[in-house]
């Protein structure tokens, strides 16, 4: 066997023994022994390499190879002895400790027992006011002033927005002038009508006189006391006065119609004045009811358009939760039903009464909107997140007080007290919280005793004594 193969055999054997012994013995002193043996083997191999080069220069390769093989054999025996010595050693026993956990007194121990738990179905939703008012302009104009900001509390009738009122003010002045003109026209028609009535009376008097004269002249003509020419003159006078009466009557009828027309024109002018006054009043937008400004959508200089919201008011006296209930659970919901509503942002649970159930379901989410009236709380605001808890049945579960839980990083545990009064930390899986108690899903069994109060000084293995 060549020298190179001898070296490979020695190295492979040593590495194999090192791996096997490191797996079997994991003590620190064994690893130290292996480290020393490896250093010895490496130094010997280095010396052999130097010797081999020297022998080649002197021409004594055969003798040098024999010496090298002897050296390698000795190294293999030495390494084997070191490994055997390392394996035959005994692991040092750890020094016995005499420390014991300090006994803890005054804790409260409770026996775990099944309890009745009412399951609930949480329906998430958003808090909204029952009455929300969109303040919009009914006329077009530039915003001159906005007196309310978000969060302001406004009273009914208070000025919110002022719009430029120059144009409607001019329109009101024009309509008022038209009304005054119509009034003066009516007065003139009345005076003319009075004159026409007087003329009618004069014409009627002339007609009466002419009629009597014609009768007398007819009698004279019949007795041939006057000529026919004279009678014709009197008859013509009678016909002329009759025509004058008809003309006066026609004028009175015309003036009466004119008077009626002027009266309608006055009514029209009054309506236009009223419209202009309303338009001018619309330039000053007031609060229709008491509320809180939750949104401001206009600033001075903006062009207000009819129907465009400028402010949004919420009634702070009444709020409701609009929750989305799954179509499978909506069958358990009834109008008038009272359920707890949890508001995480306020850290409060309020009472909610089902006021309305929307009859249609959302085809995208397969949920039905349920509106619940909430108790009056000053901290309520529109847009808050809430959860309505609807009952879904009862079951038995293991419950422990929330004060019994012990957090260890991301893990949760409880101290279980055995028959000797020794507390042992046991990891558990917790479920839902019901009031001040927490459901235990796994890790505990019925009948076991746990520390529920005074857990801060308790350590694993400590002896505990229940307090009074």
C-alpha positions in Angstrom: 0.0 0.0 0.0 1.4 3.4 -1.0 2.0 6.2 1.5 -0.8 8.3 0.0 -3.3 5.6 0.7 -2.0 5.2 4.3 -2.6 8.9 4.9 -6.1 8.8 3.4 -6.9 5.7 5.6 -5.7 7.4 8.7 -7.6 10.6 8.0 -10.9 8.8 7.1 -10.7 6.6 10.2 -10.0 9.5 12.5 -12.9 11.6 11.0 -15.3 8.7 11.3 -14.5 8.0 14.9 -14.8 11.7 15.7 -18.2 12.0 14.1 -19.5 8.8 15.9 -18.2 9.8 19.2 -19.4 13.4 18.9 -22.9 12.1 18.3 -22.8 9.7 21.2 -21.0 11.9 23.7 -22.0 15.6 23.8 -20.0 16.7 26.8 -17.5 19.6 26.5 -14.5 17.6 27.7 -14.9 15.1 24.8 -15.0 17.8 22.2 -11.8 19.3 23.8 -10.1 15.9 23.5 -11.0 15.6 19.9 -9.8 19.0 19.2 -6.4 18.2 20.7 -6.1 15.0 18.7 -6.9 16.7 15.5 -4.1 19.3 16.2 -1.6 16.5 16.9 -2.5 14.7 13.7 -2.2 17.9 11.6 1.2 18.8 13.1 2.5 15.3 12.5 1.3 15.3 8.9 3.0 18.6 8.3 6.3 17.2 9.6 6.0 14.2 7.4 5.5 16.4 4.3 8.7 18.3 5.1 10.6 15.1 5.7 9.4 13.7 2.4 10.7 16.7 0.5 14.0 16.5 2.3 14.4 12.8 1.5 13.7 13.4 -2.1 16.5 15.8 -2.3 18.9 13.4 -0.6 17.9 10.5 -2.9 16.7 8.3 0.0 13.0 8.2 -0.9 12.6 4.4 0.0 13.9 4.8 3.5 12.0 8.0 4.1 8.7 6.4 3.0 9.3 3.6 5.5 9.9 6.0 8.3 6.8 8.1 7.2 4.7 5.0 7.3 5.9 4.2 10.8 5.2 7.7 11.9 1.7 7.6 10.4 1.0 4.3 12.1 2.1 5.7 15.4 -0.2 8.8 14.9 -3.1 6.5 14.1 -2.5 4.5 17.3 -2.1 7.7 19.3 -5.3 9.2 18.0 -7.2 6.0 18.6 -6.0 6.0 22.2 -7.1 9.6 22.7 -10.5 8.8 21.3 -10.9 5.7 23.5 -9.8 7.7 26.5 -12.4 10.3 25.7 -15.1 7.7 25.3 -14.2 5.9 28.5 -14.5 9.0 30.7 -17.5 9.7 32.7 -19.6 12.9 32.4 -19.2 15.1 35.4 -22.4 15.3 37.5 -23.8 18.8 38.0 -23.4 20.3 41.3 -26.6 19.9 43.3 -28.5 23.1 44.0 -30.1 23.8 47.2 -32.3 26.8 46.1 -36.1 26.3 46.3 -38.8 28.7 45.2 -40.1 30.9 47.9 -43.5 29.8 49.2 -46.3 32.2 48.2 -49.3 32.9 50.5 -52.5 34.8 50.1 -53.4 33.6 46.6 -56.9 32.5 45.6 -57.3 29.1 44.1 -60.3 28.1 42.1 -61.4 24.7 40.8 -62.1 24.6 37.1 -65.6 23.5 36.2 -67.8 23.6 33.1 -70.0 26.7 32.7 -72.8 27.6 30.4 -71.7 29.9 27.6 -74.0 31.7 25.3 -72.7 31.9 21.8 -73.1 35.0 19.8 -72.9 36.1 16.2 -71.0 39.4 15.8 -72.3 41.7 13.1 -70.0 44.6 12.3 -71.3 48.0 11.3 -70.9 51.7 11.4 -72.4 54.2 13.8 -74.5 56.9 12.1 -76.9 59.6 13.3 -80.6 58.9 12.9 -81.0 62.4 11.4 -78.4 63.8 9.0 -79.1 67.0 7.2 -77.4 68.1 4.0 -77.3 71.9 3.8 -77.5 73.0 0.2 -78.3 76.2 -1.7 -81.5 76.6 -3.7 -80.1 79.4 -5.8 -77.0 80.0 -7.7 -74.4 82.5 -6.4 -71.0 83.0 -5.0 -70.4 82.1 -1.4 -69.6 85.2 0.6 -69.2 83.8 4.1 -69.2 80.4 5.9 -69.8 80.8 9.7 -69.6 77.1 10.7 -66.7 74.7 10.8 -66.4 71.0 11.4 -67.3 70.2 15.0 -69.3 73.3 15.7 -72.6 72.9 17.5 -75.3 75.1 15.8 -78.7 76.0 17.0 -81.8 75.9 14.8 -82.1 79.2 12.9 -78.5 80.1 13.2 -76.8 81.6 10.1 -74.5 79.0 8.4 -73.7 80.3 4.9 -74.1 83.7 3.3 -74.2 84.0 -0.5 -73.7 87.1 -2.5 -77.1 88.8 -2.5 -76.6 91.8 -4.9 -78.4 90.3 -7.8 -81.5 89.1 -5.9 -81.6 92.4 -4.1 -81.7 94.3 -7.4 -84.5 91.9 -8.6 -86.5 92.6 -5.5 -86.2 96.3 -6.0 -87.3 96.0 -9.6 -90.4 93.9 -8.7 -91.3 96.4 -5.9 -91.1 99.2 -8.5 -93.3 97.2 -10.8 -95.8 96.7 -8.0 -95.9 100.5 -7.3 -96.4 101.2 -11.0 -99.3 98.8 -11.2 -100.8 100.4 -8.1 -100.6 103.9 -9.7 -102.1 102.5 -12.9 -105.0 101.1 -10.9 -105.6 104.5 -9.3 -105.7 106.2 -12.7 -108.2 103.7 -14.0 -110.4 104.3 -11.0 -110.4 108.0 -11.6 -111.2 107.6 -15.3 -113.9 105.2 -14.4 -115.5 107.7 -12.1 -115.4 110.3 -14.9 -117.0 107.9 -17.3 -119.8 107.2 -14.8 -120.5 110.9 -14.5 -120.6 111.2 -18.3 -123.0 108.3 -18.4 -125.3 110.0 -16.0 -125.2 113.2 -18.1 -126.0 111.3 -21.2 -128.8 109.4 -19.6 -130.3 112.8 -18.5 -130.0 114.2 -22.0 -131.6 111.1 -23.4 -134.6 111.3 -21.0 -135.1 115.0 -21.9 -134.9 114.3 -25.6 -137.4 111.4 -25.3 -140.0 113.6 -23.6 -139.5 116.4 -26.1 -140.0 114.0 -28.9 -143.3 112.8 -27.4 -144.6 116.3 -27.1 -143.5 117.3 -30.6 -145.2 114.2 -31.9 -148.5 115.4 -30.4 -148.0 118.8 -32.0 -147.2 117.3 -35.3 -150.3 115.2 -35.2 -152.4 118.3 -34.6 -150.4 120.0 -37.4 -149.2 122.8 -35.1 -145.6 122.3 -36.1 -144.0 121.4 -39.3 -142.4 118.0 -40.0 -139.0 119.6 -40.2 -139.2 120.8 -36.7 -140.3 117.3 -35.5 -137.4 115.7 -37.4 -134.9 117.9 -35.5 -136.3 116.8 -32.1 -136.3 113.2 -33.1 -132.7 113.4 -34.2 -131.8 114.9 -30.9 -133.4 112.0 -29.1 -131.5 109.4 -31.1 -128.2 111.3 -30.5 -128.7 111.3 -26.8 -129.5 107.6 -26.8 -126.2 106.9 -28.7 -124.3 109.0 -26.2 -125.7 106.8 -23.4 -124.6 103.7 -25.2 -121.1 105.2 -25.8 -120.8 106.1 -22.1 -121.8 102.6 -21.0 -119.3 101.1 -23.4 -116.5 103.2 -22.0 -117.5 102.2 -18.5 -117.3 98.6 -19.4 -113.9 99.1 -21.0 -112.6 101.0 -17.9 -113.9 98.3 -15.6 -112.0 95.7 -17.6 -109.0 97.9 -17.4 -109.4 98.1 -13.7 -109.6 94.3 -13.4 -106.5 94.0 -15.5 -104.6 96.4 -13.3 -105.7 94.5 -10.2 -104.3 91.2 -11.7 -101.1 93.0 -12.6 -100.8 94.2 -9.0 -101.3 90.6 -7.8 -98.6 89.5 -10.2 -96.2 92.2 -9.1 -96.9 91.2 -5.5 -96.1 87.5 -6.3 -92.9 88.6 -8.0 -92.0 90.6 -5.0 -92.6 87.7 -2.7 -90.5 85.4 -5.0 -87.7 88.0 -5.0 -87.9 88.2 -1.2 -87.7 84.4 -0.9 -84.7 84.4 -3.3 -83.0 87.1 -1.2 -83.7 85.1 2.0 -82.2 82.0 0.4 -78.9 83.9 0.2 -78.7 83.5 3.9 -78.7 79.8 4.7 -79.7 79.0 8.3 -79.7 75.7 10.3 -83.0 73.9 10.0 -82.4 72.1 13.2 -80.0 71.8 16.1 -76.9 69.7 15.2 -73.2 69.3 14.9 -71.3 70.2 11.7 -69.6 67.0 10.6 -68.5 68.1 7.1 -67.8 71.4 5.4 -67.7 71.4 1.6 -67.7 75.1 0.7 -65.4 78.0 1.2 -65.8 81.8 0.6 -65.6 82.4 -3.1 -67.0 79.1 -4.3 -69.9 79.1 -6.7 -72.9 77.5 -5.0 -75.2 75.6 -7.3 -78.8 74.6 -6.5 -78.8 71.2 -4.8 -75.0 71.2 -4.1 -74.3 70.3 -0.5 -72.4 72.9 1.4 -72.5 71.6 5.0 -73.5 68.3 6.6 -75.2 68.4 10.0 -75.7 65.4 12.4 -78.2 65.3 15.2 -76.1 64.4 18.3 -79.1 63.4 20.3 -79.8 60.1 18.6 -77.4 57.6 17.0 -77.8 54.2 15.5 -75.6 51.3 14.4 -76.1 50.0 10.9 -74.8 46.5 11.1 -74.4 43.9 8.3 -75.9 40.5 9.4 -75.2 37.4 7.4 -78.2 35.9 5.6 -77.9 32.7 7.6 -78.2 34.6 11.0 -80.7 37.2 10.1 -83.5 34.8 10.8 -82.8 35.1 14.6 -83.1 38.9 14.5 -86.4 40.5 15.5 -87.5 44.1 15.5 -87.5 45.4 19.1 -84.8 42.9 20.2 -82.2 44.3 22.6 -78.6 43.2 22.1 -75.2 44.4 23.3 -73.2 46.7 21.0 -69.4 46.8 21.5 -67.6 50.0 20.5 -63.9 49.2 20.6 -62.7 52.8 20.2 -64.7 53.9 23.3 -64.0 50.7 25.2 -67.7 50.5 26.0 -70.6 48.2 25.5 -73.9 49.9 24.9 -77.4 48.6 24.6 -78.9 48.5 21.1 -82.5 48.0 20.1 -83.3 46.6 16.7 -85.4 49.4 15.0 -85.4 48.4 11.4 -84.4 45.4 9.3 -83.9 46.2 5.6 -86.0 43.7 3.6 -83.5 43.3 0.8 -80.1 41.6 1.0 -76.9 42.7 -0.6 -76.2 40.3 -3.5 -72.5 41.0 -3.3 -71.9 40.4 0.4 -75.0 38.2 1.1 -75.8 40.3 4.2 -78.8 42.2 5.4 -78.6 45.7 7.0 -80.0 45.9 10.5 -80.4 49.3 12.2 -80.1 49.4 16.0 -80.9 52.5 18.1 -78.2 53.2 20.7 -78.3 54.7 24.1 -77.4 58.4 24.3 -73.7 58.7 25.0 -71.8 62.0 24.7 -68.8 60.3 23.1 -70.7 58.8 20.2 -69.7 60.0 16.7 -70.7 59.2 13.2 -68.4 56.7 11.5 -67.3 54.7 14.6 -66.8 51.0 14.3 -69.2 48.8 16.3 -70.1 45.1 16.7 -73.6 44.0 17.5 -73.7 40.6 19.3 -76.8 38.6 18.5 -77.5 35.4 20.5 -76.8 32.1 18.7 -77.4 29.3 21.3 -75.8 27.9 24.5 -73.1 25.3 25.2 -70.8 24.1 28.0 -67.2 25.3 28.3 -64.3 25.6 30.7 -64.0 29.2 32.0 -61.4 30.9 34.2 -61.1 34.5 35.4 -59.1 36.8 33.2 -56.8 37.5 36.2 -55.6 33.9 36.1 -53.9 34.2 32.7 -50.1 34.6 32.6 -48.4 35.9 29.5 -45.0 34.5 28.5 -44.1 36.3 25.3 -46.5 35.1 22.7 -47.8 32.3 24.9 -50.5 32.2 27.5 -50.6 30.0 30.5 -52.1 29.5 34.0 -50.7 28.2 37.3 -52.1 24.8 38.1 -51.9 23.7 41.8 -51.3 20.0 42.4 -52.2 17.9 45.4 -49.1 18.9 47.3 -49.8 22.7 46.8 -47.1 23.2 44.2 -47.9 25.6 41.3 -46.9 24.5 37.8 -47.1 26.8 34.8 -49.2 25.2 32.1 -49.7 26.6 28.6 -53.3 26.9 27.5 -55.2 28.0 24.4 -57.8 30.7 25.2 -61.0 31.5 23.3 -63.6 34.2 23.6 -63.9 36.5 26.6 -67.2 36.6 28.3 -67.4 39.6 30.8 -64.5 39.0 33.2 -64.0 35.3 32.4 -62.1 33.7 29.5 -62.9 30.4 27.7 -60.1 27.8 27.8 -60.1 25.7 24.6 -57.2 23.3 25.5 -54.6 22.8 28.2 -56.9 22.4 31.3 -59.3 19.8 32.5 -62.4 20.0 34.7 -61.6 19.6 38.3 -58.1 21.0 38.2 -57.2 23.9 40.5 -55.7 27.2 39.2 -54.4 30.3 40.8 -56.9 33.1 39.9 -55.7 36.0 42.1 -52.3 37.0 43.3 -50.4 35.4 40.3 -47.7 38.0 40.1 -45.4 36.6 42.8 -46.0 32.9 41.9 -43.3 31.1 40.0 -43.2 27.6 38.4 -42.6 25.1 41.2 -43.4 27.4 44.1 -45.6 26.2 46.9 -48.7 28.3 47.3 -51.1 28.7 50.2 -54.6 29.9 49.6 -55.6 33.0 51.5 -58.8 33.7 53.3 
